[in-house]
Amino acid sequence: MNKIFKLFAIFTLLYGITSCAGNKANIDDEKFLTYYEKRGYNETPRYQETIDYSKMLANESSKVNYTSIGISPQGRDIPLLIVDKNGYTSPEKIRKAGRVIVLAEASIHSGEPDGKDAGLMFIRDIALFDKYPGILDNVSFLFIPIFNVDGHEDFGAHYRINQNGPEEVGARFTAQRYNLNRDFIKADAPEMRAFLDLYSKWMPELFIDFHVTNGADFQYVSTYGLDQCGFLTPNMLSWSQNVFEKQLLERMAADNYPIFPYFTMRNIPDFGVGILPDNFPPQYSNGYAGANNRIGLLVENHIYKSYKERVDASYLYMKHSMDILGENAKNLAEEIKKADEFAASAAFRKDSVALMFEHDMKSSVPTDYLAWKDTTVVSDLSGANWTYYDYNSPITLSYPLFTSYRPSAVVKVPEAYIIPAEQLKTIELLGAHSLIYYRLTEDKEIEVESYLFKNTEWARNTNEGHITLRTDYDTKVEKIKYHKGDVVVPTSQPRVKVALHLLEPKSPTSLVFWGYYINFMRAPNEFYVRVNYMETKGREMLAKDPELKKEFENKKASDPTFAKDPNAILQFFMAKVRESVEIGINRYPVGRIMHSEF
């Protein structure tokens, strides 16, 4: 090991740490240094080293408990550290003590491990050295140091080649090639099923997800994503913006780590026409939190900044988030109670609900943007215009930051959904998301609003192992006979927006989008009858059905072309037969119950 780095790491650990009387940890003991610190701030530990350090923290402090949330496909535990003032390990005890809960996870994309190394140091400084007295008085901290544990061990220098450290990292995807940060709704991956169990059990007031961006080059070490448009209930959106976001910006800036919203350029590469903060539906981590009426904070550290700077920023996000929630714990708990009650209420269902938003360009605010002076030359390598930045020439620019949105996917919320019992995968997902549902105890005819698919467009390439699709639809009110065991999902429940994003085809992450209902986009069987057979069948049909005979004679009288076309006449009868054979073709089998008195 490089001795200079080792000594510097020990000095850094000691500097500013306050030990408390009776704390059994010896702060000059090298075992409390993380692998990241020992290795000169540009290496990250492998899986087993991370697990060993996590267990050491739990062994050394009664405030820390180590457990696993589940097992990966390759057989690895997905680690969880629970940090609580009294060592409590259940949400019931923690909330009875008046505390709120922060859940942070790292390495969902294992090539982006910043949060892992920051979190291990943060927990050590809280639990072993009491560096932040009182930080656990009103908040408990849950930490997943590695979420994508199998991808993490696909380790090497070949990933993230443009990222400024650490020297080696894991893969973005899981061993099964899933991108976990697209999986929060469809929940294909076993790792995600384990996470959803954890999330539903704990329902953290704040969920922090650590990433590294590939975005534009700027001075900021980190950008962030928070709901800006209204995935949250109105009161929670207000609290997120006016309390949490406002204070987070102030505190990060005070520590010389100013942060900026995670954004898209309105017109690449001309920033001057405006900056658009991104918004996130619930296939993403922070969007999933919003669909549960909770705050989700996406951290996107900047790929060109040094690994130490990025880890330091991640540490500060945790520290300041804990402080803000701790100082406002009682008020936040009250606002979340209001949000859950509103989402489950008739008032929520009274109006249409937006499942996605887009910028309407109506409102913007001038915003200082910390950039670098750039230079454009003709490249002697490629011959193209090449723009690069002078890191010795920081500049501040003023750009319009667009702040208003319009709904782009709006639905009227039904009183309930009804799902035939044979739709096993859909019903399984209801359970994975801990949604409330019940089963019919007897056969029953129910009036529903049905979606009838049309203009379906299939993706040309697979996405996350699915053939995704976009579809329009018509609606039809009809009475359908449902059966004992069919599932009813009432929308009078706090997590109703999760149900909407699962079951409404307009959602950008619905099961329809992910191709769950491909078999309902075409005839369910191979209907083949020789057209000539209609010479026999047509006569039978006319003899048995006077109304059909009347329709047939009227069509011949009103349409001379039809009357003179033998094939068209036989196809007329073929179409009637097909209607009785291909029942429900293009009908989405999930019905919308629009009246509570069904």
C-alpha positions as CSV (number, residue, x, y, z in Angstrom):
1,M,0.0,0.0,0.0
2,N,1.2,3.5,-0.7
3,K,2.3,4.7,2.8
4,I,1.7,8.4,2.0
5,F,-1.9,7.7,1.1
6,K,-2.3,5.5,4.2
7,L,-1.0,8.2,6.5
8,F,-3.1,10.8,4.8
9,A,-6.2,8.7,5.1
10,I,-5.6,8.2,8.9
11,F,-5.1,11.9,9.4
12,T,-8.3,12.7,7.5
13,L,-10.2,10.2,9.6
14,L,-8.9,11.8,12.8
15,Y,-9.4,15.4,11.8
16,G,-12.6,16.8,13.1
17,I,-13.8,13.6,14.8
18,T,-15.1,14.0,18.3
19,S,-15.2,10.8,20.4
20,C,-17.7,10.5,23.2
21,A,-17.0,9.1,26.7
22,G,-17.6,5.4,26.9
23,N,-17.5,4.8,23.1
24,K,-15.7,1.5,22.7
25,A,-14.3,2.4,19.3
26,N,-10.7,3.6,19.2
27,I,-10.6,6.3,16.6
28,D,-7.0,5.7,15.7
29,D,-7.6,2.1,14.9
30,E,-6.9,1.5,11.2
31,K,-9.7,-1.1,11.0
32,F,-12.2,1.8,11.0
33,L,-10.7,3.2,7.8
34,T,-12.7,2.2,4.7
35,Y,-11.1,0.4,1.8
36,Y,-11.7,3.6,-0.2
37,E,-9.8,5.7,2.3
38,K,-6.9,3.2,2.6
39,R,-6.5,3.1,-1.2
40,G,-6.0,6.8,-1.8
41,Y,-9.6,7.7,-2.5
42,N,-9.7,6.3,-6.0
43,E,-10.6,2.6,-5.4
44,T,-13.8,1.1,-4.3
45,P,-14.1,-2.3,-2.4
46,R,-15.3,-5.5,-3.9
47,Y,-18.5,-7.2,-2.6
48,Q,-16.9,-9.2,0.2
49,E,-14.9,-6.3,1.5
50,T,-18.0,-4.2,1.6
51,I,-19.9,-6.9,3.5
52,D,-17.1,-7.4,6.0
53,Y,-16.9,-3.7,6.7
54,S,-20.7,-3.4,7.1
55,K,-20.7,-6.3,9.6
56,M,-17.8,-4.7,11.4
57,L,-19.9,-1.5,11.9
58,A,-22.7,-3.6,13.3
59,N,-20.4,-5.5,15.6
60,E,-18.8,-2.3,16.9
61,S,-22.0,-0.3,17.5
62,S,-25.4,-1.1,19.1
63,K,-26.9,1.6,16.9
64,V,-26.1,-0.4,13.7
65,N,-27.7,-3.7,12.6
66,Y,-26.7,-5.7,9.5
67,T,-29.2,-7.8,7.6
68,S,-30.0,-8.9,4.1
69,I,-33.1,-7.9,2.1
70,G,-32.8,-10.9,-0.2
71,I,-30.7,-13.1,-2.4
72,S,-29.5,-12.3,-5.9
73,P,-29.7,-14.8,-8.8
74,Q,-26.1,-15.6,-8.3
75,G,-26.6,-16.3,-4.6
76,R,-25.3,-13.1,-3.0
77,D,-27.0,-11.4,0.0
78,I,-28.2,-7.9,-0.8
79,P,-27.0,-6.1,2.3
80,L,-28.9,-3.6,4.5
81,L,-27.6,-1.5,7.4
82,I,-30.2,-0.2,9.8
83,V,-29.0,2.7,11.9
84,D,-31.2,3.8,14.8
85,K,-30.5,5.6,18.1
86,N,-31.9,2.7,20.1
87,G,-30.8,-0.1,17.8
88,Y,-34.4,-0.7,16.7
89,T,-34.9,-2.8,13.6
90,S,-38.6,-2.5,12.9
91,P,-40.4,0.5,11.4
92,E,-43.2,0.1,14.0
93,K,-40.8,0.7,16.9
94,I,-39.0,3.5,15.2
95,R,-42.2,5.4,14.3
96,K,-43.6,4.8,17.8
97,A,-40.4,6.6,19.0
98,G,-41.4,9.6,16.9
99,R,-38.7,9.2,14.2
100,V,-38.9,9.3,10.4
101,I,-36.9,7.1,8.1
102,V,-34.4,7.9,5.4
103,L,-33.5,5.0,3.0
104,A,-30.5,5.4,0.8
105,E,-29.2,2.9,-1.7
106,A,-26.0,2.8,-3.8
107,S,-24.7,0.8,-6.7
108,I,-28.0,0.2,-8.4
109,H,-25.7,0.8,-11.4
110,S,-22.6,-0.8,-10.0
111,G,-20.3,1.3,-12.2
112,E,-21.4,4.3,-10.1
113,P,-20.4,3.3,-6.6
114,D,-20.0,6.8,-5.1
115,G,-22.8,6.4,-2.5
116,K,-21.5,3.1,-1.3
117,D,-18.2,4.5,-0.1
118,A,-19.8,7.7,1.2
119,G,-22.5,5.7,3.1
120,L,-20.0,3.4,4.9
121,M,-18.0,6.4,6.1
122,F,-21.2,8.3,7.1
123,I,-22.5,5.4,9.2
124,R,-19.1,5.0,10.9
125,D,-18.9,8.7,11.8
126,I,-22.5,8.6,13.2
127,A,-22.4,5.3,15.1
128,L,-18.8,4.8,16.1
129,F,-17.5,8.3,16.6
130,D,-20.6,10.3,17.4
131,K,-19.4,13.0,14.9
132,Y,-22.9,14.4,14.6
133,P,-24.5,14.4,18.0
134,G,-28.3,14.3,17.9
135,I,-28.5,13.3,14.2
136,L,-30.4,10.1,15.1
137,D,-32.8,11.8,17.6
138,N,-35.6,12.2,15.1
139,V,-34.4,10.2,12.1
140,S,-33.3,6.6,11.5
141,F,-31.2,5.6,8.5
142,L,-31.4,2.6,6.2
143,F,-28.6,2.0,3.8
144,I,-28.1,-0.5,1.0
145,P,-24.4,-0.2,0.1
146,I,-24.7,-2.5,-3.0
147,F,-28.1,-3.0,-4.6
148,N,-26.9,-4.7,-7.9
149,V,-24.7,-7.2,-6.1
150,D,-24.1,-9.5,-9.1
151,G,-23.3,-6.7,-11.5
152,H,-21.0,-5.2,-8.9
153,E,-18.8,-8.3,-9.1
154,D,-18.5,-8.1,-12.9
155,F,-15.5,-5.9,-12.0
156,G,-12.9,-4.2,-14.1
157,A,-11.4,-1.1,-15.7
158,H,-13.4,-1.7,-19.0
159,Y,-16.6,-0.1,-17.7
160,R,-17.3,3.6,-17.5
161,I,-14.1,4.5,-19.4
162,N,-14.9,8.2,-19.4
163,Q,-15.5,8.3,-15.7
164,N,-12.9,9.9,-13.5
165,G,-12.4,7.1,-11.0
166,P,-12.5,4.8,-9.2
167,E,-10.0,2.6,-11.0
168,E,-12.2,-0.4,-11.4
169,V,-16.0,-0.7,-11.1
170,G,-18.8,-3.1,-11.7
171,A,-21.4,-3.4,-14.5
172,R,-24.5,-1.2,-15.0
173,F,-26.8,-4.2,-15.4
174,T,-27.5,-7.3,-13.3
175,A,-26.4,-10.8,-14.1
176,Q,-29.7,-11.3,-15.8
177,R,-29.1,-8.1,-17.9
178,Y,-31.8,-6.0,-16.2
179,N,-31.3,-2.3,-15.6
180,L,-32.7,-2.0,-12.0
181,N,-33.4,1.7,-12.4
182,R,-36.0,0.8,-15.1
183,D,-37.6,-1.9,-13.0
184,F,-39.4,-0.3,-10.1
185,I,-42.9,-0.9,-11.6
186,K,-42.5,-4.1,-13.7
187,A,-40.2,-5.7,-11.1
188,D,-38.7,-8.3,-13.3
189,A,-35.5,-8.7,-11.3
190,P,-35.4,-10.8,-8.1
191,E,-33.3,-8.0,-6.6
192,M,-36.2,-5.5,-7.3
193,R,-38.8,-7.9,-5.7
194,A,-36.6,-7.9,-2.6
195,F,-36.4,-4.1,-2.6
196,L,-40.1,-3.7,-3.0
197,D,-40.7,-5.9,0.0
198,L,-38.3,-3.6,2.0
199,Y,-39.9,-0.4,0.7
200,S,-43.4,-1.5,1.5
201,K,-42.5,-2.6,5.0
202,W,-40.6,0.6,5.8
203,M,-42.3,3.3,3.6
204,P,-39.4,5.7,4.1
205,E,-40.2,9.4,4.1
206,L,-37.2,10.0,1.9
207,F,-35.5,7.7,-0.6
208,I,-32.1,8.7,-1.9
209,D,-30.6,6.9,-5.0
210,F,-27.0,7.6,-6.0
211,H,-25.8,7.7,-9.6
212,V,-23.1,9.2,-11.8
213,T,-24.2,11.1,-14.9
214,N,-22.8,11.2,-18.4
215,G,-24.2,14.7,-18.9
216,A,-22.8,18.1,-20.0
217,D,-19.6,19.4,-18.5
218,F,-19.9,22.1,-15.8
219,Q,-18.5,23.2,-12.5
220,Y,-21.0,21.3,-10.3
221,V,-19.8,18.1,-8.7
222,S,-23.4,16.9,-8.5
223,T,-26.8,17.5,-9.9
224,Y,-30.1,16.2,-8.4
225,G,-33.6,15.2,-9.3
226,L,-36.7,15.9,-7.3
227,D,-40.3,16.0,-8.4
228,Q,-40.9,19.4,-10.0
229,C,-44.2,18.8,-11.8
230,G,-46.7,17.0,-9.7
231,F,-46.2,13.2,-9.4
232,L,-46.4,13.9,-5.7
233,T,-49.7,15.0,-4.0
234,P,-49.9,18.8,-4.0
235,N,-49.1,19.2,-0.3
236,M,-46.0,16.9,-0.6
237,L,-44.8,18.7,-3.7
238,S,-45.0,21.9,-1.8
239,W,-43.1,20.4,1.2
240,S,-40.5,18.9,-1.1
241,Q,-39.8,22.2,-2.9
242,N,-40.2,24.7,-0.1
243,V,-38.7,22.9,2.8
244,F,-36.5,20.0,1.6
245,E,-35.1,21.2,-1.7
246,K,-34.7,24.8,-0.5
247,Q,-32.7,23.8,2.5
248,L,-30.7,21.2,0.7
249,L,-29.6,23.7,-1.9
250,E,-28.6,26.2,0.8
251,R,-26.6,23.6,2.9
252,M,-24.8,22.1,0.0
253,A,-23.7,25.5,-1.2
254,A,-22.6,26.5,2.3
255,D,-20.3,23.4,2.2
256,N,-18.9,24.6,-1.2
257,Y,-20.7,21.9,-3.1
258,P,-23.4,23.8,-4.9
259,I,-25.8,21.6,-6.8
260,F,-28.0,22.1,-9.8
261,P,-31.2,20.3,-11.1
262,Y,-30.6,17.3,-13.3
263,F,-31.6,18.6,-16.7
264,T,-32.0,18.4,-20.4
265,M,-30.9,21.1,-22.8
266,R,-33.9,22.6,-24.6
267,N,-31.8,23.0,-27.8
268,I,-28.5,21.1,-27.9
269,P,-25.9,22.5,-27.8
270,D,-27.3,26.0,-27.3
271,F,-28.0,26.3,-23.6
272,G,-29.1,29.9,-24.0
273,V,-32.6,28.9,-25.2
274,G,-33.3,27.2,-21.9
275,I,-32.7,24.4,-19.4
276,L,-35.4,21.8,-18.7
277,P,-35.2,19.9,-15.3
278,D,-36.0,16.3,-16.0
279,N,-39.0,14.5,-14.5
280,F,-39.2,10.9,-13.7
281,P,-42.1,8.5,-13.9
282,P,-42.1,5.6,-11.5
283,Q,-40.0,3.0,-13.4
284,Y,-37.2,5.2,-11.9
285,S,-36.3,5.2,-8.2
286,N,-37.3,8.8,-7.3
287,G,-40.5,8.5,-9.4
288,Y,-41.5,5.4,-7.6
289,A,-41.2,7.2,-4.3
290,G,-43.4,10.0,-5.7
291,A,-46.0,7.4,-6.7
292,N,-46.1,6.4,-3.0
293,N,-46.6,9.9,-1.8
294,R,-43.0,10.0,-0.6
295,I,-40.0,12.2,-1.5
296,G,-37.4,10.6,-3.9
297,L,-34.1,12.3,-4.3
298,L,-32.0,11.3,-7.3
299,V,-28.3,12.1,-7.0
300,E,-26.4,12.4,-10.2
301,N,-22.8,13.1,-9.5
302,H,-20.7,14.4,-12.4
303,I,-18.6,11.9,-14.3
304,Y,-15.6,14.1,-14.9
305,K,-15.1,15.1,-11.3
306,S,-12.6,13.2,-9.2
307,Y,-13.9,10.2,-7.3
308,K,-13.1,11.8,-3.9
309,E,-15.1,14.9,-4.8
310,R,-18.1,12.8,-5.8
311,V,-17.9,10.7,-2.7
312,D,-17.7,13.8,-0.5
313,A,-20.8,15.2,-2.3
314,S,-22.6,12.0,-1.6
315,Y,-21.7,12.1,2.0
316,L,-23.0,15.6,2.3
317,Y,-26.3,14.7,0.7
318,M,-26.8,12.1,3.4
319,K,-25.8,14.4,6.2
320,H,-27.9,17.3,5.1
321,S,-30.9,15.2,4.2
322,M,-30.8,13.6,7.7
323,D,-30.5,17.0,9.3
324,I,-33.4,18.5,7.3
325,L,-35.7,15.6,8.0
326,G,-34.7,15.5,11.7
327,E,-35.4,19.2,12.2
328,N,-38.8,18.9,10.4
329,A,-39.7,15.3,11.4
330,K,-43.1,16.1,13.1
331,N,-44.2,18.4,10.3
332,L,-43.2,15.9,7.6
333,A,-45.0,13.0,9.3
334,E,-48.1,15.2,9.4
335,E,-47.9,16.1,5.7
336,I,-47.4,12.5,4.7
337,K,-50.4,11.5,6.7
338,K,-52.4,14.1,4.7
339,A,-51.0,12.9,1.4
340,D,-51.9,9.3,2.1
341,E,-55.4,10.3,3.1
342,F,-55.9,12.5,0.1
343,A,-54.7,9.9,-2.3
344,A,-57.2,7.4,-0.9
345,S,-60.1,9.8,-0.9
346,A,-63.0,10.5,-3.2
347,A,-61.6,14.0,-3.7
348,F,-58.6,12.5,-5.5
349,R,-60.7,10.4,-7.7
350,K,-63.0,13.3,-8.5
351,D,-60.6,14.9,-11.0
352,S,-58.5,13.4,-13.7
353,V,-54.9,12.4,-12.7
354,A,-51.8,13.0,-14.8
355,L,-49.5,10.0,-15.3
356,M,-46.8,12.0,-17.1
357,F,-45.9,15.6,-17.6
358,E,-44.0,17.7,-20.2
359,H,-42.6,21.2,-20.2
360,D,-45.1,23.8,-21.5
361,M,-42.4,26.5,-21.8
362,K,-44.8,29.1,-20.3
363,S,-42.8,29.9,-17.1
364,S,-39.1,30.2,-16.5
365,V,-36.8,31.9,-14.1
366,P,-33.3,33.3,-14.8
367,T,-30.8,31.0,-13.2
368,D,-27.1,31.3,-12.6
369,Y,-25.3,28.3,-14.2
370,L,-21.8,27.5,-13.2
371,A,-19.9,26.6,-16.4
372,W,-16.5,26.6,-18.0
373,K,-15.1,28.7,-20.8
374,D,-15.1,26.6,-23.9
375,T,-13.0,26.6,-27.0
376,T,-13.9,25.1,-30.4
377,V,-11.1,24.0,-32.8
378,V,-10.9,21.8,-35.8
379,S,-9.7,18.4,-34.5
380,D,-6.4,17.1,-35.8
381,L,-7.7,13.6,-34.9
382,S,-11.1,13.5,-36.6
383,G,-11.3,16.7,-38.6
384,A,-14.6,17.6,-36.9
385,N,-15.3,20.7,-34.8
386,W,-14.2,19.8,-31.3
387,T,-15.3,21.8,-28.3
388,Y,-13.4,21.4,-25.1
389,Y,-13.5,23.2,-21.7
390,D,-10.8,25.2,-19.9
391,Y,-11.0,24.0,-16.3
392,N,-8.9,27.0,-15.2
393,S,-11.6,29.4,-16.6
394,P,-14.8,29.1,-14.6
395,I,-17.7,31.3,-15.8
396,T,-21.2,32.0,-14.5
397,L,-23.9,32.2,-17.2
398,S,-27.6,33.1,-16.9
399,Y,-30.1,30.8,-18.5
400,P,-33.9,30.5,-18.3
401,L,-34.8,27.5,-16.2
402,F,-38.3,26.3,-17.2
403,T,-40.5,25.6,-14.3
404,S,-44.0,24.9,-15.6
405,Y,-45.4,21.7,-16.9
406,R,-48.6,20.4,-18.6
407,P,-50.0,16.9,-18.1
408,S,-49.3,14.6,-21.1
409,A,-51.1,11.4,-20.0
410,V,-54.4,12.1,-18.2
411,V,-56.9,9.5,-16.9
412,K,-60.1,9.5,-15.0
413,V,-59.5,7.3,-11.9
414,P,-62.1,4.5,-11.6
415,E,-63.5,3.3,-8.3
416,A,-61.8,0.0,-8.9
417,Y,-60.1,-2.2,-11.4
418,I,-61.2,-5.8,-12.0
419,I,-58.7,-8.4,-13.2
420,P,-59.6,-11.9,-14.3
421,A,-58.1,-14.5,-12.1
422,E,-56.1,-16.0,-15.0
423,Q,-54.0,-12.8,-15.3
424,L,-51.5,-14.3,-12.9
425,K,-48.5,-12.1,-13.6
426,T,-50.5,-8.9,-13.1
427,I,-52.0,-10.2,-9.8
428,E,-48.5,-11.3,-8.7
429,L,-47.3,-7.7,-9.2
430,L,-50.2,-6.3,-7.1
431,G,-48.7,-8.4,-4.3
432,A,-45.1,-7.3,-5.0
433,H,-46.2,-3.7,-4.6
434,S,-48.3,-4.4,-1.5
435,L,-51.4,-3.1,-3.2
436,I,-54.8,-3.8,-1.6
437,Y,-57.1,-6.1,-3.5
438,Y,-59.8,-8.8,-2.8
439,R,-61.4,-11.6,-4.8
440,L,-65.0,-12.0,-5.8
441,T,-66.7,-14.7,-3.7
442,E,-69.3,-15.5,-6.4
443,D,-69.9,-15.0,-10.1
444,K,-71.2,-11.6,-10.9
445,E,-72.2,-9.4,-13.9
446,I,-70.5,-6.0,-13.5
447,E,-70.7,-2.9,-15.6
448,V,-67.2,-1.8,-16.6
449,E,-65.5,0.6,-18.9
450,S,-63.3,-1.4,-21.3
451,Y,-60.4,-0.2,-23.4
452,L,-60.4,-1.4,-27.0
453,F,-56.8,-1.3,-28.4
454,K,-56.2,0.3,-31.8
455,N,-53.2,1.7,-33.8
456,T,-50.8,-0.6,-31.9
457,E,-47.1,0.0,-32.7
458,W,-44.5,-2.6,-31.7
459,A,-41.0,-1.7,-30.8
460,R,-38.4,-3.0,-33.4
461,N,-36.0,-3.9,-30.6
462,T,-36.4,-5.5,-27.3
463,N,-36.2,-3.4,-24.1
464,E,-35.4,-5.0,-20.8
465,G,-36.3,-8.4,-22.2
466,H,-39.7,-7.1,-23.4
467,I,-41.3,-6.2,-26.7
468,T,-42.7,-2.9,-25.8
469,L,-45.6,-1.2,-27.5
470,R,-47.5,2.0,-27.9
471,T,-51.3,1.9,-28.5
472,D,-54.3,4.1,-28.8
473,Y,-57.7,2.9,-27.6
474,D,-61.4,3.5,-27.7
475,T,-63.6,3.0,-24.6
476,K,-66.8,1.0,-24.3
477,V,-69.2,0.7,-21.4
478,E,-70.4,-2.9,-21.2
479,K,-71.6,-5.5,-18.8
480,I,-69.3,-8.5,-18.4
481,K,-69.7,-11.6,-16.4
482,Y,-66.9,-12.0,-13.9
483,H,-66.2,-15.1,-11.9
484,K,-65.5,-16.2,-8.4
485,G,-61.8,-15.6,-7.7
486,D,-61.4,-12.6,-10.1
487,V,-59.5,-9.7,-8.4
488,V,-60.9,-6.3,-7.5
489,V,-58.4,-3.5,-6.9
490,P,-60.1,-0.6,-5.1
491,T,-58.5,2.8,-5.9
492,S,-59.4,4.1,-2.4
493,Q,-55.9,3.3,-1.1
494,P,-52.9,5.5,-0.4
495,R,-50.7,3.8,-3.1
496,V,-53.3,4.3,-5.8
497,K,-50.8,5.9,-8.2
498,V,-48.8,2.7,-8.3
499,A,-51.9,0.9,-9.4
500,L,-52.6,3.5,-12.0
501,H,-49.1,3.2,-13.5
502,L,-49.4,-0.6,-13.5
503,L,-52.8,-0.8,-15.1
504,E,-53.5,2.3,-17.2
505,P,-52.2,1.9,-20.8
506,K,-51.4,5.6,-21.0
507,S,-48.7,5.3,-18.3
508,P,-45.2,5.3,-19.8
509,T,-44.4,2.3,-17.6
510,S,-47.7,0.3,-17.7
511,L,-47.9,-3.4,-18.1
512,V,-49.5,-2.8,-21.5
513,F,-46.4,-0.8,-22.5
514,W,-44.1,-3.6,-21.3
515,G,-46.0,-6.1,-23.5
516,Y,-47.8,-8.1,-20.8
517,Y,-51.0,-8.1,-22.9
518,I,-49.5,-8.9,-26.3
519,N,-51.9,-11.9,-26.6
520,F,-54.9,-9.5,-26.5
521,M,-53.7,-7.5,-29.5
522,R,-54.7,-10.2,-32.0
523,A,-57.0,-13.2,-32.3
524,P,-56.3,-15.7,-29.6
525,N,-56.5,-18.7,-31.9
526,E,-56.0,-19.7,-35.4
527,F,-59.4,-19.1,-37.0
528,Y,-59.5,-20.9,-40.3
529,V,-62.5,-21.9,-42.3
530,R,-62.7,-22.3,-46.0
531,V,-64.7,-19.4,-47.4
532,N,-66.6,-21.8,-49.6
533,Y,-68.0,-23.4,-46.4
534,M,-70.1,-20.2,-46.0
535,E,-72.3,-21.5,-48.8
536,T,-73.5,-24.1,-46.3
537,K,-73.2,-22.1,-43.1
538,G,-74.7,-18.9,-44.5
539,R,-77.9,-20.7,-45.3
540,E,-78.1,-22.2,-41.8
541,M,-77.5,-18.7,-40.3
542,L,-80.3,-17.1,-42.3
543,A,-82.7,-19.8,-41.5
544,K,-82.1,-19.5,-37.8
545,D,-81.8,-15.7,-37.4
546,P,-84.6,-13.5,-39.0
547,E,-82.8,-10.3,-37.9
548,L,-79.6,-11.4,-39.7
549,K,-81.7,-12.3,-42.8
550,K,-83.2,-8.8,-42.7
551,E,-79.7,-7.2,-42.4
552,F,-78.4,-9.3,-45.3
553,E,-81.3,-8.4,-47.6
554,N,-81.1,-4.7,-46.8
555,K,-77.3,-4.7,-47.5
556,K,-77.9,-6.3,-50.9
557,A,-80.6,-3.8,-51.7
558,S,-78.6,-0.8,-50.7
559,D,-75.2,-1.9,-52.0
560,P,-75.3,-3.2,-55.6
561,T,-71.6,-3.8,-55.7
562,F,-71.9,-6.1,-52.6
563,A,-74.9,-7.8,-54.2
564,K,-72.9,-8.7,-57.3
565,D,-69.8,-9.9,-55.5
566,P,-69.9,-13.6,-54.4
567,N,-66.7,-13.3,-52.3
568,A,-68.1,-10.2,-50.4
569,I,-71.3,-12.1,-49.7
570,L,-69.5,-15.1,-48.3
571,Q,-67.1,-12.8,-46.3
572,F,-70.3,-11.2,-44.8
573,F,-71.2,-14.5,-43.2
574,M,-67.5,-15.2,-42.3
575,A,-67.3,-12.0,-40.4
576,K,-70.4,-12.9,-38.4
577,V,-68.9,-16.2,-37.5
578,R,-65.6,-14.6,-36.6
579,E,-67.4,-12.3,-34.1
580,S,-68.6,-15.2,-32.1
581,V,-65.3,-17.0,-32.2
582,E,-62.8,-14.2,-31.5
583,I,-64.5,-12.9,-28.5
584,G,-62.8,-9.9,-26.8
585,I,-60.3,-9.3,-29.6
586,N,-58.3,-6.1,-28.9
587,R,-60.1,-5.7,-25.6
588,Y,-57.9,-5.0,-22.6
589,P,-59.0,-7.6,-20.0
590,V,-58.6,-5.3,-17.0
591,G,-61.9,-3.6,-16.5
592,R,-62.5,-0.2,-15.0
593,I,-65.4,0.0,-12.5
594,M,-66.6,3.5,-12.6
595,H,-69.4,3.3,-10.0
596,S,-68.8,2.3,-6.4
597,E,-72.2,0.7,-6.0
598,F,-71.4,-2.2,-8.2
